[in-house]
Amino acid sequence: MRRSEVLADETIICLQKALTHLREIWELIGIPEDQRLQRTEVVKKHIKDLLDKMIVEEENLKERLIKSISVCQKELESLCTELHVEPFQEEGEITILQLEKDLRTQVELMRIKKKERKQELKALQEEDQELCEILCMPPYDIGGTSVPSLEELDQFRQHLATRKQTKATRREEFVTIKKQIILCMEELDHTPDTSFERDVVCEDEDAFCLSLENIETLQKLLRQLEIRKSQNEAMCEGLRTQIRELWDRLQIPAEEREAVATVMTGSKARVRKALQLEVARLEELKKQNIKKVIEAIRTELVQYWDQCFYSQEQREAFAPFYDENFTENLLQLHDAEIVQLRNYHSVHKDLFEGVRKWEESWRLFLEFERKASDPSRFTNRGGNLLKEEKQRAKLQKTLPKLEEELKTRIEMWEQEHSKAFVVNGQRFADYVAEQWELHRLEKERVKQERQLKNKQQMEAEMLYGSAPRTPSKRRGLAPSTPGKLRKPATSTCSGKKTPRAGRHGADKENELNGSLLSARTIKGFQI
């Protein structure tokens, strides 16, 4: 039994003893029963009020604990979310008081972690701000969260290390260029007449902004100092006219125009240099924003033309594709065309994929047909002939099935969209029919050429006799020598025939018959 329970039992015993003692006192005093009842009621009321008050206080304590638990849980959940850690989970069953204590402890720990991370973030941001001012770069964007995660802090540190290295590299480049500029100015007796030149030559090196723009400007300044020729007003006015035209063509905002407004008058060397820099910048912008974009769009157009099976006539129909005068109007035409072609490909995507598979199967079919008509295929000794025949037989079954499925899908699409589906400038059914017809005509042409060749060969054999296919030795005869050739028998002046004249005619007839038979056999094999 708990000590609190024992103490409660003792309290009840004490209360009973006190009431018994009161009754004894009332008995000795001789207090009447009705007064005893009143006194007992007073005692009861005092005790009950005291207990009720204590109960209320304890209930209030319980409510405060529950409320504190709720508040701590919400804050702890928010802190865990901000700190990107797992939510706090209490193990086992514990009392309200212990739970409230544990939650408060966890909240305090999370607050400390949050404070530490925010302090570290602040220190990193201050260091980053210093680097940004030196490098003229935008500050590091860590996101919208006020409390970074450990990973974000680590990435921030890596970012700062990279910027420190960038600062060291640019500073080394700046010092090198500055020395060369000072040497050039001394040689040209040139006094710095712009703020940038004074910043480079006269100001403290540590105060110079090491931005990429400044580094590039330093390089340009060095090149300008090496140019000794003077410029006249006509050149400056020409540059200004060119700048205004480029401003209008590239739609440069007024803020950027105002940035160079001070050099839009005069013809000093300083002004000329500034105008040249502005022209160079605008020309680069022009190239980047017109020619480069148009060329990229053209590359994409060719890809979509191939994917959409465009015919040459369809490709040539877009005349701006071949225009080499890169203007804003040309760019707009290309933008409109690529948007239209993207939509067209998106609508037909599944059908184009089906056509592509059919074309692959068709090319394979033609290849098998070509190999099947090649007599040299019978010389195969590696088993490829049997393999090709199986593939060919399979393709002869699957190709018509693929055609029919694709034609059905295309017909459904055409009915749904009320327009024809075109492949290489033709409806797909016409395109497929044309391919088969071309294949049939090619086979017919090859057949006719073979028949003509066989006919010419047979006529030649009938006229000149059949030539042996392979050289063979005559039986029973010794090898002949050039000096001992046997002379054929000839007729005499008396008109008598040679003894083998009749046999010679029979041999001639047999030779002719053999030639005809050989030609027919060859012709039948080829067909």
LINPERA-V136314 format. One line per field, one symbol per residue. ss: DSSP state (H for helix, E for strand, - for the rest). phi: phi as a letter, one per 30 degrees, with the letter a starting at -180 (. if undefined). burial: # if it has 16 or more other ideal C-beta (glycine too) atoms within 10 Angstrom, else .. Layout:
ss->???
phi->???
burial->???
//
This chain:
ss->--HHHHHHHHHHHHHHHHHHHHHHHHHHH---HHHHHHHHHHHHHHHHHHHHHHHHHHHHHHHHHHHHHHHHHHHHHHHHHHH------------HHHHHHHHHHHHHHHHHHHHHHHHHHHHHHHHHHHHHHHH--------------HHHHHHHHHHHHHHHHHHHHHHHHHHHHHHHHHHHHHHH------HHHHHHH---HHH----HHHHHHHHHHHHHH-------HHHHHHHHHHHHHHHHHH---HHHHHH-HHH-----HHHHHHHHHHHHHHHHHHHHHHHHHHHHHHHHHHHHHHH----HHHHH--HHHH-----HHHHHHHHHHHHHHHHHHHHHHHHHHHHHHHHHHHHHHHHHHHHH--HHHHH----HHHHHHHHHHHHHHHHHHHHHHHHHHHHHHHHHH----EE--EEHHHHHHHHHHHHHHHHHHHHHHHHHHHHHHHHHHHHH-----------------HHH----------------HHHHHHHHHHHHHHHHHHHHHHHHHH-
phi->.ddddddddddddddddddddddddddddidddddedddddddddddddddddddddddddddddddddddddddddddddddhbdddbdcicbddddddddddddddddddddddddddddddddddddddddchbdddccjdddcddddddddddddddddddddddddddddddddddddddddchccebbddddddccdddddddcdddddddedddddddddcddccddddddddddddddeddchddddddddcddcdbjbdeddeddddddddddddddddcbdddddddddddddddddchddddddddcdedcdccdbdddddddeddddddddddddcedddddddddddddddddddddddccddddddbcidddddddddddddddddddddddddddddddddchadccbhibdddddddddddddddddddddddddddddddddddddcjddddbdbcddicdedcedbdddddbdcddidddecddddddddddddddddddddddddddd
burial->.........................#....#.................................#..##..##.##..#..##....#..........######.##..#..##..#...#..##.##..##.##.#..#.#....###..#...#..##..#..##..##..#..##..#..##......#....#..#.......#.#...##.##..##.##.....#....#..##..#..##..#.#.......#..##..#...#########.##...#..##...#..##..#..##.####.......#.##....#...##.##..##..#......#..##.##..#...#..#..##.#................#...#..#......##..##..#..#.......####.#.##.##..#..................#..##..#....#................................................#..##...#....
//
